[in-house]
Amino acid sequence: MVKMLFDSFGKIIYWVAWIFIFCFLCSYSVGVAIGIGLFLLIPGPCVAIPAMVANHGKHVLTNKSPNEIKKATADIFRMKKTGSRWIPTETGLGQLNYEMTQTKSGCEPVVSVNIDPVEHGGTLVSIWMSEWTHGGLNAGKGTPFWVWGGYRAMGKISDIARAVAS
């Protein structure tokens, strides 16, 4: 998790630094500086923020049994959505792990699910993106394909949280 946050936070700092450099270099023309700044600001956070959110994940307290949670999770990952296919995998930090297999550059996120009983009844379900494979340009980061995988992981995390909470 530290590597993901550092890489993502570092990516934001990197882009902000470039914005300041270009603003100072282009100080002769405010319009050019603003244009370059906006151009650099938009792709920087768009790359870092989805991965940080997916890595943090969601935690849901539910009254469902572990078997019901496992079934709901499996059903969510069996649903076919355009452009993404998820398969069970052993890589990942959770009790249940699913890897996306259809990415363009080899940046496959792994969504993990932990199911922990709570003392006073109920079950705590933690869902997060625990792994990703580096590939493509810039180790897969900073490319539209990495962002695409991060958005898909966020979608699955939200779908599972909704299914478990209801």
Buried (B, 14 or more C-beta within 10 A) or exposed (E): EEEBBEBBEEBBEBBBEBBEEBBEEBEEEEEBBEEBBEEBBEBBBBBBBBBBBBBBBBEBEBEBEEEBBBEBBEEBBEEEEEEBEBEEBEEBEBBBBBBBEEBBBEBBBBBBBBBEEEEEEBBEBBBBBBBBBEBBEEBBBBBEBBBBBBBBBBBBBBBBBEBBEE
